[in-house]
Amino acid sequence: MLYQFALWLRSLGDVPGINLFGYVTFRAAAAAIFALLISLIVGPRIIAALRRRQIGEQAKSELQQVGGHASKAGTPTMGGLIVLASVLIPTILWANVFNAYVLLAVFTMAVLGGVGFLDDYLKVVKKLPKGLIGRYKIVGQVFTGLVVGSVLYFFPHLVSESHEAVSTLTTVPFQKHVEFDFGILYIPLVIFIITATSNAVNLTDGLDGLCIGTVGVSALTLAVIAYFSGNAFFADYLNIIHLRGTDELAIFCAAIVGAAMGFLWYNAYPAQVFMGDTGSLALGGAIGVLCVLIKKEFLLPIVGGIFFAETVSVILQVTWFKFTKKRFGEGRRILKMAPLHHHFEKSGWHESKIVVRFYIVAIMLAIITMASFKVR
């Protein structure tokens, strides 16, 4: 909105400093600062409101004997509302709201945030143990992916008039001039990516500060890639697809980074608030749709390596348990507990040590992601 207002002011004449609004880097920095400030200002009020209404985390029986999980019962949850406000408001303020990439990213985060909010509400307020039934949650994720995939496939001109031919393409990491065109199959691919990523980030949200910190690292990496993809000079230099308009997504990414820093202020160990599915589903969907929009779907296992590992650990654990139970009559486990971060907890690692080490791995993966553009 401020971008459109600045364009209007510039049309009236020479206004000192107004040209700054034309720079994506300036608006991205402003969005990050605004997101951080919103988190720090709104956060305490939302936390206090959640505490007054006794909207707290329920104790998990399987974690009662692990670390300090028993003391976490009653900690305010649904703090994802802080994240949603801190990302969506600065994005709408500082990004070009008529940019289709931005609109699709905002749509994805808002819808999945709504799905997560409904799940948290049913679980915490209505006291339904399982919250929103799994199949209904999947319906929301599939619907979101279907809308994004359909827009990219059926209405490519709405996204980028000069790049209709690449609407269903994706690139391959560490390879030059290797691209796959999925055609109509691109829609189910988008559905799978958004659904899988939102669930993967949700699985990662199990320790204080773990999810929001690793999402912040991934978002910062994607901000750089989005800016490079939308810049003709950098896209040509790095030999990647030039997608005019994706540089506006750097503002959305920057808002996520600012929101992550602000929310981490309250979510760091010992957490004063948990994001719940309201935040984790929304952030996971945001990471997934960003990779789709900038044509870096195959980079997800690297840039989102923590989320990928957490998901694989659950799949392997469940598959092996069912297989051994059918074959030997007794289920066996590969890990002490899944997802992966709980395995390390059961191995005696302190919660803070696990989180910091996962941060280190996330940063290393971010470096590898950026290196993939030159090591080809």
ABEGO torsion letter per residue (X at the ends): XAAAAAAAAAAAEBBBGAAAAABAAAAAAAAAAAAAAAAAAAAAAAAAAAAAAGBBBBBBAAAAABEAAAAABGBBBGAAAAAAAAAAAAAAAABBAABAAAAAAAAAAAAAAAAAAAAAAAAAAAGBAAEBBAAAAAAAAAAAAAAAAAAAAABAAAABAAAAAAAABBBBBGBBGBBBBAEAAAAAAAAAAAAAAAAAAAAABABBGAAAAAAAAAAAAAAAAAAAAABAAAAAAAGBBBBBGAAAAAAAAAAAAAAAAAAAAAABOBBABBAEAAAAAAAAAAAAAAAAAAGAAAAAAAAAAAAAAAAAAAAAAAAAAAAAAAAAGBBBBABABOBAAAAAAAAGBBAAAAAAAAAAAAAAAAAAAAAAAABX
